[in-house]
């Protein structure tokens, strides 16, 4: 969608969510921002207001179905939403003894998978009724293939990718745009915790620019940068006998 005027973003306190808020901030634009950390969101809100945007911020836990549903529908009730960005997600360390714990895996899946459903499902009937609206789902290039250092993270992002692509096909004839965002490494709270080389690491503002451009063009997959995208795609396409020896040498998160 070109030039959305009412944009709801989860995970808006830092990283890509905050960068997208700043990207869309302009006079006449209303931003509805949600995240767990209100203190961090205030900094984002202030920078967006300085650009002339109207900003509301709410402390929201996307794993709470009823609270998230009420928040999304209330925002749409004030004035129709144009774009909903389901951006909230987390990762966790996996390099300790025993690797990724069950609690870590459940929390990652809860935030990323359940959080997407809790954010998106309430608005879809309204978008369908109006035959307009756009949903952006934050996946990752890690959603192409499972990496031993981040099993739950890869699985959660793969779910977002596949569900988003299928939902896009289902809703496109009804006038609703669904886009899957698949970035490589960009500066965020998640990548700050990585203690291994991250090729083609980009700034969050650069990532937000690429995402906004892809959403404006209604691209089904917004994957970048292209060298990392190509490598991820090749690894996913290779048979396990060839891919597994390569992937077994990839780093673990600290």
Buried (B, 14 or more C-beta within 10 A) or exposed (E): BEEBBBBBBBBBBBBBBBBBBBBBBEEEBBBBBBBBEBEBBBEBBEBBEEBEBBBBBBBBBBBBBEBBBEBBBEBBEEEBBBBBBBBBBBBBBBEEEEBBBEEBBEBBBBBBBBBBBBBBEBBBEBBBEBEBBBBBBBBBBBBBBBBBBBBBBBBBBBBBBEBBBEBBEEBEEBEBBBBBBBBBBBBBEBBEEBEEEBEBBBEBBBBBBBBBEBBEEBBBBBBBBEEBBEBBBBBBEBEEEEBEEEBEEEBBBE
